[in-house]
């Protein structure tokens, strides 16, 4: 029995870094949220108290059936995934199971309960190592690791579910999510993202930052990446849901600032924002690191009217710094 006549947006992976901010912004937008997470990597403390939190796993079809049977779900925002590229290389079975097979469980439960709208958290990893510096949606997709391969396979699955079952979807290919809201930030174990790793050095939690490679064909020899604020990513999900309300589609969009910053530039700006000296240790290149990855998000801007509000690297880093300074032990502080 459905518990009431209210409709919900189901957010999977809602206790993760991006999922918690997406949940927060959707609630600000007036949506009722079911925040689903198995807490294998996420933090329950990060989930907005106004959401209905449910602990469960997409790998359990019976659990999913009960969830959809007891709630009027009108759309899904699917962020639940394993996200460590290195781990995906050493244990691809884990990534295809979690990110693909469990996602199929979700899609089939949506079909059963006639829920036909989903926004999917994809990744620039679907492109692999493109030759072009500005990557648009037509750039050749050639993943170089199981993480990217699983993301691309799920995108392709969405395409065929649209053709055969009328499932409407928008896949958002994030570049480098960064920054924090006032209540939600990055708390990974292990931490693999550059900006929080550099901030840990600034806060005295780590002695130095390792830079992998200083001989790339870039302006200072270090890799260049496109950083997009997590709140801007969350806002794109709201706009995507609005698009799905108006028309049937299966589409794919980049999310990035369209401007790249090198690893050394990130370190330099972090020093200026925090006022701390950040010692650097140079190491060998990591296999598979392309010199430059920068998004061309013009299609997203033209179709959605999406424009990053927090485009400056200094404000992205400062938001992350303020959160980490106020939460030196992450969500354990709560």
C-alpha positions as CSV (number, residue, x, y, z in Angstrom):
1,X,0.0,0.0,0.0
2,X,1.3,3.5,-0.9
3,X,1.5,5.5,2.3
4,X,0.0,8.8,1.0
5,X,-0.7,10.6,-2.3
6,X,2.5,12.6,-2.2
7,X,5.1,12.0,-4.9
8,X,8.8,11.6,-4.3
9,X,12.0,11.9,-6.1
10,X,14.2,8.9,-5.3
11,X,17.9,9.9,-5.0
12,X,20.2,6.9,-4.9
13,X,23.7,7.3,-3.4
14,X,22.2,10.2,-1.4
15,X,24.8,9.9,1.4
16,X,27.7,10.4,-0.9
17,X,29.6,13.6,-1.7
18,X,27.6,14.7,-4.7
19,X,24.4,12.9,-3.7
20,X,24.1,14.8,-0.4
21,X,24.4,18.1,-2.1
22,X,21.9,17.1,-4.8
23,X,19.5,16.0,-2.1
24,X,20.0,19.3,-0.3
25,X,19.3,21.4,-3.4
26,X,16.3,19.4,-4.5
27,X,14.7,19.9,-1.1
28,X,15.4,23.7,-1.4
29,X,13.6,23.4,-4.7
30,X,10.5,22.1,-2.9
31,X,10.8,18.4,-3.8
32,X,10.0,15.5,-1.4
33,X,13.0,13.2,-1.4
34,X,13.6,9.6,-0.6
35,X,17.4,9.5,0.2
36,X,18.6,5.9,-0.5
37,X,22.1,4.7,0.4
38,X,23.7,1.5,1.6
39,X,26.3,3.5,3.6
40,X,29.2,1.4,2.2
41,X,30.9,4.7,1.3
42,X,28.5,7.4,2.2
43,X,27.7,9.2,5.5
44,X,24.2,9.2,6.9
45,X,25.1,12.5,8.7
46,X,25.5,14.2,5.3
47,X,21.8,13.6,4.3
48,X,19.5,16.6,4.8
49,X,17.2,15.9,7.8
50,X,14.2,16.9,5.7
51,X,14.7,13.9,3.4
52,X,13.3,10.5,4.1
53,X,16.4,8.4,4.6
54,X,16.3,4.7,3.6
55,X,19.2,2.4,4.0
56,X,19.2,-0.3,1.4
57,X,21.0,-1.8,-1.5
58,X,20.3,-1.8,-5.2
59,X,21.6,-5.3,-5.4
60,X,18.4,-6.5,-3.5
61,X,15.5,-6.6,-5.9
62,X,13.0,-7.5,-3.1
63,X,14.1,-4.4,-1.2
64,X,13.6,-2.2,-4.3
65,X,10.2,-3.7,-4.9
66,X,9.1,-2.9,-1.4
67,X,10.4,0.7,-1.7
68,X,8.6,1.4,-4.9
69,X,5.4,-0.3,-3.7
70,X,5.3,1.8,-0.5
71,X,6.0,5.2,-2.1
72,X,4.7,7.2,-5.1
73,X,8.0,7.7,-6.9
74,X,7.8,10.0,-9.9
75,X,11.4,10.2,-10.9
76,X,14.8,8.9,-10.0
77,X,18.2,10.6,-9.7
78,X,20.7,7.8,-9.8
79,X,24.1,8.6,-8.2
80,X,24.9,5.3,-6.5
81,X,28.2,3.9,-7.7
82,X,31.6,2.8,-6.8
83,X,33.9,5.6,-7.9
84,X,37.6,4.7,-7.5
85,X,39.3,4.4,-10.9
86,X,42.3,2.5,-9.6
87,X,40.1,0.0,-7.7
88,X,38.1,-0.6,-10.9
89,X,41.2,-1.7,-12.6
90,X,42.2,-4.1,-9.9
91,X,38.7,-5.4,-9.3
92,X,36.5,-4.8,-12.4
93,X,34.0,-7.4,-11.3
94,X,33.1,-5.1,-8.3
95,X,32.4,-2.2,-10.7
96,X,30.4,-4.1,-13.3
97,X,28.3,-5.6,-10.5
98,X,27.7,-2.4,-8.5
99,X,27.5,0.2,-11.3
100,X,25.9,-1.9,-14.0
101,X,24.1,-5.0,-12.8
102,X,22.6,-3.2,-9.7
103,X,21.7,-0.3,-12.0
104,X,19.8,-2.8,-14.1
105,X,17.8,-3.9,-11.0
106,X,16.8,-0.2,-10.6
107,X,15.7,0.2,-14.2
108,X,13.6,-2.9,-14.1
109,X,11.9,-1.9,-10.9
110,X,11.2,1.5,-12.5
111,X,9.6,-0.3,-15.5
112,X,7.5,-2.5,-13.2
113,X,6.1,0.5,-11.3
114,X,5.9,2.7,-14.5
115,X,8.4,5.3,-13.3
116,X,9.7,6.6,-16.6
117,X,12.1,9.5,-15.7
118,X,15.7,9.1,-14.6
119,X,18.7,11.5,-14.3
120,X,21.9,9.5,-14.4
121,X,25.2,10.5,-12.8
122,X,27.7,9.7,-15.6
123,X,31.3,10.8,-16.0
124,X,33.9,12.3,-18.3
125,X,35.6,8.9,-17.9
126,X,33.4,7.7,-20.8
127,X,35.7,9.7,-23.1
128,X,39.0,8.0,-22.0
129,X,42.0,9.9,-23.4
130,X,40.6,12.1,-26.2
131,X,42.9,13.9,-28.6
132,X,40.9,17.2,-28.4
133,X,41.4,19.6,-25.5
134,X,37.8,20.8,-25.4
135,X,35.6,17.7,-25.1
136,X,32.0,17.9,-26.4
137,X,29.3,15.3,-26.3
138,X,30.2,14.0,-29.8
139,X,33.8,13.3,-28.8
140,X,34.7,9.7,-29.3
141,X,33.8,7.6,-26.3
142,X,36.7,5.2,-25.5
143,X,37.0,4.4,-21.8
144,X,40.4,3.3,-20.5
145,X,39.2,1.7,-17.2
146,X,36.3,-0.4,-15.9
147,X,34.8,2.6,-14.1
148,X,34.4,4.6,-17.3
149,X,33.4,1.4,-19.2
150,X,30.5,0.7,-16.8
151,X,29.3,4.3,-17.0
152,X,29.2,4.2,-20.8
153,X,27.5,0.8,-20.7
154,X,24.8,2.1,-18.5
155,X,24.3,5.1,-20.8
156,X,23.9,2.7,-23.7
157,X,21.4,0.7,-21.6
158,X,19.4,3.8,-21.1
159,X,19.3,4.4,-24.8
160,X,17.8,1.0,-25.5
161,X,15.4,1.3,-22.6
162,X,14.2,4.5,-24.2
163,X,13.7,2.9,-27.6
164,X,11.9,-0.2,-26.3
165,X,10.2,0.8,-23.0
166,X,9.8,4.6,-23.2
167,X,12.1,5.3,-20.3
168,X,13.1,9.0,-20.5
169,X,16.6,9.9,-19.3
170,X,19.3,12.5,-19.1
171,X,22.9,11.5,-18.4
172,X,25.1,14.2,-16.9
173,X,28.8,13.6,-17.6
174,X,30.6,15.3,-14.7
175,X,34.2,16.5,-15.0
176,X,35.9,17.2,-11.7
177,X,33.4,17.8,-9.0
178,X,34.8,20.1,-6.3
179,X,33.9,22.5,-3.5
180,X,31.3,22.2,-0.8
181,X,28.0,23.6,0.5
182,X,27.9,25.0,4.0
183,X,26.7,21.6,5.4
184,X,28.1,19.0,2.9
185,X,31.6,18.4,1.8
186,X,34.1,15.7,0.8
187,X,34.9,13.0,3.3
188,X,36.3,10.0,1.4
189,X,38.5,7.1,2.6
190,X,40.8,7.0,0.9
191,X,40.8,10.6,-0.4
192,X,41.7,10.6,-4.1
193,X,40.5,14.1,-5.3
194,X,43.2,16.7,-5.7
195,X,41.6,19.7,-4.0
196,X,40.7,18.1,-0.6
197,X,44.2,16.4,-0.6
198,X,45.9,19.8,-1.1
199,X,43.7,21.3,1.6
200,X,44.7,18.6,4.1
201,X,48.2,19.7,3.6
202,X,47.2,23.3,4.3
203,X,45.4,22.3,7.4
204,X,48.5,20.4,8.7
205,X,46.9,17.0,8.4
206,X,49.4,15.8,5.8
207,X,53.0,16.8,5.3
208,X,53.0,17.4,1.5
209,X,51.2,16.9,-1.8
210,X,52.5,14.5,-4.4
211,X,52.3,15.8,-8.0
212,X,52.4,12.9,-10.5
213,X,54.4,14.2,-13.5
214,X,55.8,17.6,-14.3
215,X,56.8,17.0,-17.9
216,X,53.4,17.0,-19.6
217,X,52.9,19.2,-22.7
218,X,51.0,21.8,-20.7
219,X,51.8,25.4,-19.6
220,X,53.6,24.3,-16.5
221,X,54.2,20.6,-17.1
222,X,51.4,19.3,-14.8
223,X,48.0,17.9,-15.8
224,X,45.1,20.3,-16.5
225,X,41.6,19.5,-15.4
226,X,38.2,21.2,-15.4
227,X,36.7,21.8,-11.9
228,X,33.0,22.3,-11.4
229,X,31.4,23.3,-8.1
230,X,29.2,20.6,-6.6
231,X,26.3,23.0,-6.1
232,X,26.4,23.8,-9.8
233,X,26.3,20.1,-10.5
234,X,23.3,19.7,-8.1
235,X,21.5,22.6,-9.9
236,X,22.0,20.8,-13.2
237,X,20.1,17.8,-11.8
238,X,17.1,20.1,-11.0
239,X,17.1,21.5,-14.5
240,X,17.4,18.0,-16.0
241,X,14.3,16.9,-14.0
242,X,12.5,19.9,-15.3
243,X,13.4,18.9,-18.9
244,X,12.1,15.4,-18.4
245,X,8.8,16.8,-17.1
246,X,8.2,18.5,-20.4
247,X,9.3,16.1,-23.1
248,X,10.4,12.5,-23.8
249,X,14.1,12.1,-24.4
250,X,17.3,10.2,-23.9
251,X,20.1,12.7,-23.9
252,X,23.7,13.1,-22.7
253,X,25.3,16.3,-21.4
254,X,28.7,17.5,-20.2
255,X,29.0,19.3,-16.9
256,X,32.2,21.4,-16.6
257,X,33.3,25.0,-16.4
258,X,35.0,25.0,-19.8
259,X,38.3,26.2,-18.3
260,X,41.2,24.1,-17.2
261,X,43.5,24.5,-14.3
262,X,46.8,22.7,-13.8
263,X,47.7,20.7,-10.7
264,X,50.3,23.3,-9.8
265,X,47.8,26.2,-10.3
266,X,45.4,24.4,-7.9
267,X,48.2,24.2,-5.3
268,X,49.1,27.9,-5.9
269,X,45.5,29.1,-5.5
270,X,45.0,26.9,-2.4
271,X,48.1,28.6,-0.8
272,X,46.6,32.0,-1.5
273,X,43.1,31.0,-0.2
274,X,44.4,29.4,3.0
275,X,47.5,31.4,3.6
276,X,49.4,28.2,4.2
277,X,52.6,26.9,2.6
278,X,52.0,23.7,0.7
279,X,55.2,21.6,0.2
280,X,55.2,19.7,-3.2
281,X,56.9,16.4,-4.0
282,X,57.2,15.4,-7.6
283,X,56.8,11.8,-8.7
284,X,56.6,9.9,-11.9
285,X,53.5,10.1,-14.2
286,X,50.6,7.9,-13.4
287,X,49.7,5.5,-16.2
288,X,46.6,6.7,-18.1
289,X,46.6,10.3,-17.0
290,X,45.9,12.5,-20.1
291,X,47.6,15.9,-20.1
292,X,44.4,17.9,-20.5
293,X,40.7,17.2,-19.8
294,X,38.4,20.3,-20.3
295,X,34.7,20.2,-21.0
296,X,32.8,21.9,-23.7
297,X,29.5,22.4,-21.9
298,X,27.9,24.7,-24.4
299,X,25.2,22.2,-25.3
300,X,24.2,21.9,-21.6
301,X,24.1,25.7,-21.3
302,X,22.1,26.1,-24.5
303,X,19.5,23.4,-23.8
304,X,19.2,23.9,-20.0
305,X,20.1,27.5,-19.5
306,X,22.6,26.1,-17.0
307,X,25.5,28.4,-16.2
308,X,28.0,27.8,-13.4
309,X,27.4,30.2,-10.5
310,X,30.7,29.3,-8.8
311,X,33.1,29.3,-11.7
312,X,36.2,30.8,-10.0
313,X,38.8,28.3,-8.8
314,X,39.4,30.5,-5.7
315,X,35.7,30.3,-4.6
316,X,35.5,26.6,-5.4
317,X,38.6,25.9,-3.2
318,X,37.5,28.4,-0.5
319,X,34.1,26.6,-0.1
320,X,35.9,23.3,0.3
321,X,38.5,24.8,2.7
322,X,35.8,26.4,4.9
323,X,33.9,23.0,5.2
324,X,37.1,21.0,5.9
325,X,38.3,23.6,8.4
326,X,35.0,23.3,10.2
327,X,35.0,19.5,9.9
328,X,38.6,18.5,10.5
329,X,37.5,14.9,11.0
330,X,34.9,15.0,8.3
331,X,31.5,13.8,9.4
332,X,32.9,12.3,12.5
333,X,32.7,15.9,13.9
334,X,28.9,15.5,14.0
